[in-house]
Amino acid sequence: GMPAFAARGLGWFMTSATIHYRRPLGLGDKMIVRTWIERFTDDGCQVGFEIDRLPTRKRSCEGHCDYVLVTLATGRATPLPDDIRATFSLSP
């Protein structure tokens, strides 16, 4: 979680978001949100997502967000540590 990153003096900054809207969601609608890391960069990652409305499970939207890892003290991008990449990677 974010407290673990903050304890290391690190944080995440969203640099861009791409959303493809398919169907509307209304106030009070229930949904399923799925997220995954699509790829890593030298200093961040791209997180994909899908949102399906319940109970029909029809896709409401999908897309991805790009994040960069920053040093909290400076606000500057920092290389992604190997242990973070390994923890969140599905590859061996």
C-alpha positions as CSV (number, residue, x, y, z in Angstrom):
1,G,0.0,0.0,0.0
2,M,0.9,3.7,-0.2
3,P,2.1,3.9,3.4
4,A,4.9,1.4,2.6
5,F,6.0,3.5,-0.3
6,A,5.8,6.7,1.8
7,A,7.9,5.0,4.5
8,R,10.6,4.6,1.9
9,G,10.3,8.3,0.9
10,L,8.5,7.3,-2.4
11,G,5.2,8.2,-4.0
12,W,3.4,7.8,-7.3
13,F,2.4,10.6,-9.7
14,M,-0.1,10.0,-12.5
15,T,1.2,11.4,-15.7
16,S,-1.6,10.4,-18.1
17,A,-4.9,8.6,-18.3
18,T,-6.7,7.0,-21.2
19,I,-10.4,6.0,-20.8
20,H,-12.6,4.4,-23.4
21,Y,-16.2,4.9,-22.4
22,R,-18.7,2.2,-23.5
23,R,-21.7,2.5,-21.3
24,P,-22.7,5.0,-18.6
25,L,-22.6,4.2,-14.9
26,G,-25.2,6.0,-12.7
27,L,-25.2,7.1,-9.1
28,G,-25.7,4.0,-7.0
29,D,-24.7,1.5,-9.7
30,K,-22.6,-1.4,-8.6
31,M,-19.5,-2.4,-10.5
32,I,-16.5,-4.6,-10.7
33,V,-13.1,-2.9,-11.2
34,R,-10.1,-4.9,-12.4
35,T,-6.6,-3.5,-12.5
36,W,-3.2,-4.9,-13.5
37,I,0.2,-3.7,-14.4
38,E,0.6,-3.7,-18.2
39,R,4.3,-2.8,-18.3
40,F,7.1,-1.2,-16.3
41,T,9.2,1.7,-17.4
42,D,12.6,2.8,-16.0
43,D,10.8,5.0,-13.4
44,G,7.2,3.8,-13.3
45,C,4.5,1.7,-14.8
46,Q,1.3,1.6,-16.9
47,V,-1.8,0.2,-15.1
48,G,-4.6,-1.2,-17.1
49,F,-8.2,-1.3,-15.9
50,E,-11.7,-2.4,-16.8
51,I,-15.0,-1.5,-15.2
52,D,-18.0,-3.7,-15.6
53,R,-21.5,-2.8,-14.4
54,L,-23.3,-5.3,-12.2
55,P,-25.4,-7.4,-12.5
56,T,-25.1,-7.5,-16.3
57,R,-21.2,-7.5,-16.3
58,K,-21.3,-5.3,-19.4
59,R,-18.2,-3.2,-19.9
60,S,-18.7,0.4,-18.9
61,C,-15.2,1.6,-19.6
62,E,-11.6,0.4,-20.0
63,G,-8.2,2.1,-20.3
64,H,-4.9,2.7,-18.7
65,C,-3.0,5.2,-16.5
66,D,0.7,5.9,-16.6
67,Y,2.5,6.5,-13.3
68,V,5.9,7.7,-12.4
69,L,7.7,6.9,-9.1
70,V,8.9,10.0,-7.3
71,T,11.1,10.8,-4.4
72,L,8.7,12.6,-2.0
73,A,11.4,15.0,-0.7
74,T,12.1,16.4,-4.2
75,G,9.1,15.5,-6.3
76,R,11.4,14.2,-9.0
77,A,11.2,10.9,-10.8
78,T,13.4,8.1,-9.4
79,P,14.3,4.8,-11.0
80,L,12.0,1.9,-10.1
81,P,13.8,-0.3,-7.5
82,D,14.2,-3.9,-8.4
83,D,12.3,-5.2,-5.4
84,I,9.3,-3.1,-6.3
85,R,9.4,-4.4,-9.9
86,A,9.7,-8.0,-8.6
87,T,6.9,-7.7,-6.1
88,F,4.4,-6.4,-8.6
89,S,5.5,-8.4,-11.6
90,L,3.7,-11.6,-12.7
91,S,6.8,-12.8,-14.6
92,P,9.3,-15.0,-12.7
